[in-house]
Amino acid sequence: MGRRLRDGRGVLVVHGEHGEVRVPLEIAASYRARTKGLLGRDGVDGAMLLTPAGSVHTFRMRMPIDVAYLDRGLRVIAVRTMAPGRLGLPRLRSRHVLEAEAGVMAGWGVGAGVRVSVTEE
């Protein structure tokens, strides 16, 4: 990725089997924003990128989520769906974590080996 991202909004571009899919993105780069993440929310418009991050948990979450683990080059290492109240295992080589409502990532074409890019607004 090269540059450090800041808290705020942006666009996630999925370079997958469906061509380029653009998704609204919230960026959580500060410790405080990463710690809060999607906790206490009933939904998310698009996705949230936690950076840097190697693992997540869903304690105090109100909904199941899709979690994509990304390497340094923003390539997807793995995608998992997590129910509320779970602790995700840290992923080797994971530098960023993408979170979204359960079931949406497959529709965007997010899967292992797919590259994504991020633009800040």
Disulfide bonds with the S-S distance in Angstrom:
none
